[in-house]
Amino acid sequence: MPGGSSIDKDLGLKMTVHLDGMASASTADTNTTESTDTVSVPHPVNVTGKDTRHRNHGNRVKEEITVIGPESKFHVTPVSEEEHELNNRVPSRPTPELKFELDDEGDTLSNHNSITALLSSKFRDIQKRLKQYGIESPRFRKRLVSKWESLNYDVCENVLYIKEQEKYKSKKWVTLRWLSKWLVMFSIGIMTALLAATIHFVVEKLAHLKFDLIKHYFDDCAKNNCLYQPALMWMGINLVITVAGAALVTFLQPMAAGSGIPYIKSYLNGVKIPGLLTFRAFVAKTLGVVMSILGGLACGKEGPMAHSGSIIAAGLGRGRINFCNGKSISFYSAFRNDHEIRDFMAGGAASGVSSAFGAPIGGTLFSLEEAASFWNQDLTWRVFFSSMVACFATNFLISAINGDPTKLTDPGLVRFNAFKFDLKFDLIEIPVFIFMAVIGGLSGALFVVMNYKLTVFRKRYLNKNWIKIIEAGLVAMVSAAVAFGLMVGINDCTDKAPFDSHAVTAAVYCTDKKHNSLSTLFLTTPEGCLKALLHDPFESHGPVSLVAFVLIFFLLGVWTYGLSVSSGVFIPSLAIGAAWGRLVGIGVAHLMPENPNLQLDVGKFALIGAACQLGGILRTTISLTVIIVECTDDISFGLPIMIVLMISKWVGDFITTGLYDMNVEVMGIPTLPFECPPLCDDLRASDVMSHPLATFKTKEKVENIYRMLKEETFCGFPVIEDDPMAPGKGKLKGLILRNQLLVLLKKKIFCPEGQVPPRNITIKDFRDFYPVYLKVSEIDLSDEEKSYVMDLKPYYNPSPYTVEQKFSLPRVFNLFRGLGLRHLIVTDEKNMPMGMVTRKDLAKFRVGSKRGLVKIEQLKIEDK
């Protein structure tokens, strides 16, 4: 290296070297004979050439040392101990820091830290950006959405309610009300059965015509080398029908998308779901599920039947049907409250499942286990009665459609049918069943995880209506194209007749009166595919065909669930499990060739696989066990089914939640579990309540009420006594709801101060606006009316539930959850309202586990 002088003159560069406790500067190479100047100072210093830019770093020593060498000038600035530690973080020998600067005429390249510090700074910057992205981007399973409101199961015992109850204090009225509930439940069963039979008839007839047409082109074009024609025809039919169904759901009522069971479960938990139980939803759900099945999607009609039954139950319970054009037909108003509609909806969901599977006991248990959160003995009998009526009526109607109404051989839309052999099992088969249960739990968890990732992707990037319709059409086309490719690519020929004599089969490239085995799985509805996997002879489906079917149908099932179409996940899950269960049965038969009965029992393994897959996805045990037993008409196989359902549920729960619970979490619906989360005993009501409160006086100005309703989103307002000495404070007198105030403003129940207020309003006036309540924008008040006064005494609830601030969270949770409350007022020792506990205040505490440790997560409340 040449002398330092030449470097300074030609390049204008300089070098800084940090040493421990001393700074050394040299203008020439150590091998030269030129003199060098060295300066030692008592502090750690930076030695630089030319001008030094320094900042104020706390205790930086404000002294400078200038050293002049033969050809250069060095400027020495003492460094603080803090900066010295920063520059010497590495425990080994300090790394010299090279600093190069251009001359005054050029740009300046500066680096005040070492290379290690620079990389560390960049790494911290990346971490900060990732953390900020995590904060700003929505975490769909770690939040609650503020738009969801609670239902109100508490009775408002105001003056109007007490006056009305005085009229009905007689045995005749009590008996009439009791009979009315049973009559409504009977009507729910009949109406649900009519709907189920209609859907079944339409789907079976149109699907048979569709697949007959495709089969005809398949067989002709396989000989004439024009297989592109059935492929394009299949894809085109699927595209047109599915796009029509997706558009119907997307534009008419988006709440009709999917199976509807997560929404029904949330509603019965106490959450109000706008648009869920409307006539629009009923039309979109029933017509949409027909189009989804005819469009070739991997879905079923069983979940939508539970939703449709709930809509029927809600409409009959309210005694009013609201049509799409804003008009309505009203019959009666005795049951127009959230408490009664909740009970009727439980019966509607059970009736839908019962009519779908022909399982009245299973439907009742499904409503109890999966849907309803509030239950009692009287409700059990009414729900079971409705399920029995739905099952019997469905059986009668379908048998009549088939030409023999007195035979009663079709109690449901989907029946696994009686097996040709008795469903018996040996003790040695239990380990095989347990192994299959583990596989079902793992594959079910994978299904849920993949669908969750896809659901989040859809919410972020595919949230436009036209994109939703395009995606549904794309899935339908891909489903047809993949099925066509498998049938053409896998030449699995068989001469075994399918179980269903009406099954559509295509030969494709098969000869000698054989048919392609995959045609019996794809040229049929999902229900027909399930029956083929359960009942077809042993040689009907080869291992290659089953493996390909499992992989493709699994991916199609993940992709289909969550589309903007009316669809269910029951049948796809059962079909996937039945396929790999049949594959396990074939493997066991080949491993034990000395037992010829295993070839006959292959359907038994398919049934176990179907139960394992469904249990791993949905995580229900008791109701699914009973449903499967009722569908097979063989109770002797109930024990292994129960075992595999429990194990598959445990395995799946170890990895993730069930599919329905995942959907509820992603939508941010504030559902409450049956018990308070653990580790919350130290929290008090004052820690979780919402405050400050918006309160009203017993006599309030109309202007104040209108402004409060317009500016605030609260749904309940404590009413306090008038205290001119303490404005805004006072003892609690009661609670009035937002919808009550809107009705009072709409009916103009107010007057100038000092006059007698009008009393021309009854409970019926409030029920007329149920369940679609008024909005503030619909209230029209003049300036003079805003100066009037409203007397709230006859309308607010004088006995709301309250707790003191010292109540523990478990006690608050049990009170709120057990009574089905919407508001729980927190008061001090003087009975003055201090805050309000709502559903979101309790639902934001969720139990989580990580690495075997249980923890409590506090969810965020977001606007969307």
HELIX and SHEET records of a PDB file:
HELIX    1   1 GLY A    4  ASP A   10  1                                   7    
HELIX    2   2 GLU A   81  ASN A   87  1                                   7    
HELIX    3   3 ILE A  115  GLU A  136  1                                  22    
HELIX    4   4 VAL A  159  LYS A  167  1                                   9    
HELIX    5   5 LYS A  171  ASN A  224  1                                  54    
HELIX    6   6 TYR A  228  LEU A  252  1                                  25    
HELIX    7   7 PRO A  254  ALA A  256  5                                   3    
HELIX    8   8 ILE A  261  ASN A  269  1                                   9    
HELIX    9   9 PHE A  279  LEU A  294  1                                  16    
HELIX   10  10 GLU A  302  ARG A  318  1                                  17    
HELIX   11  11 ASP A  338  PHE A  357  1                                  20    
HELIX   12  12 PRO A  360  PHE A  366  1                                   7    
HELIX   13  13 SER A  367  ALA A  371  3                                   5    
HELIX   14  14 GLN A  377  ILE A  401  1                                  25    
HELIX   15  15 LEU A  427  GLU A  429  5                                   3    
HELIX   16  16 ILE A  430  TYR A  461  1                                  32    
HELIX   17  17 ASN A  465  GLY A  489  1                                  25    
HELIX   18  18 SER A  519  PHE A  522  1                                   4    
HELIX   19  19 PRO A  526  HIS A  535  1                                  10    
HELIX   20  20 PHE A  538  SER A  540  5                                   3    
HELIX   21  21 PRO A  543  THR A  560  1                                  18    
HELIX   22  22 PHE A  570  LEU A  591  1                                  22    
HELIX   23  23 ASN A  597  LEU A  600  1                                   4    
HELIX   24  24 VAL A  602  LEU A  618  1                                  17    
HELIX   25  25 ILE A  622  THR A  632  1                                  11    
HELIX   26  26 ILE A  635  PHE A  637  5                                   3    
HELIX   27  27 GLY A  638  ILE A  655  1                                  18    
HELIX   28  28 LEU A  659  VAL A  666  1                                   8    
HELIX   29  29 ALA A  685  VAL A  688  1                                   4    
HELIX   30  30 VAL A  702  GLU A  711  1                                  10    
HELIX   31  31 ARG A  738  LYS A  746  1                                   9    
HELIX   32  32 ILE A  763  ARG A  767  1                                   5    
HELIX   33  33 VAL A  776  GLU A  778  5                                   3    
HELIX   34  34 ASP A  783  LYS A  786  1                                   4    
HELIX   35  35 LEU A  809  LEU A  819  1                                  11    
HELIX   36  36 ARG A  839  ALA A  843  1                                   5    
SHEET    1   A 3 VAL A  45  GLY A  49  0                                        
SHEET    2   A 3 LYS A  73  PRO A  78 -1                                        
SHEET    3   A 3 ILE A  65  ILE A  68 -1                                        
SHEET    1   B 2 ARG A 143  VAL A 145  0                                        
SHEET    2   B 2 LYS A 860  GLU A 862  1                                        
SHEET    1   C 2 GLU A 149  SER A 150  0                                        
SHEET    2   C 2 VAL A 271  LYS A 272 -1                                        
SHEET    1   D 2 ARG A 320  ASN A 322  0                                        
SHEET    2   D 2 SER A 328  SER A 330 -1                                        
SHEET    1   E 2 CYS A 493  THR A 494  0                                        
SHEET    2   E 2 HIS A 515  ASN A 516 -1                                        
SHEET    1   F 3 PHE A 696  LYS A 697  0                                        
SHEET    2   F 3 GLY A 716  ILE A 720  1                                        
SHEET    3   F 3 LEU A 732  LEU A 737 -1                                        
SHEET    1   G 2 LYS A 699  LYS A 701  0                                        
SHEET    2   G 2 VAL A 789  ASP A 791 -1                                        
SHEET    1   H 3 THR A 802  GLU A 804  0                                        
SHEET    2   H 3 LEU A 824  THR A 827  1                                        
SHEET    3   H 3 PRO A 833  VAL A 837 -1                                        
SHEET    1   I 2 PHE A 845  LYS A 850  0                                        
SHEET    2   I 2 LEU A 853  GLN A 858 -1                                        
END                                                                             
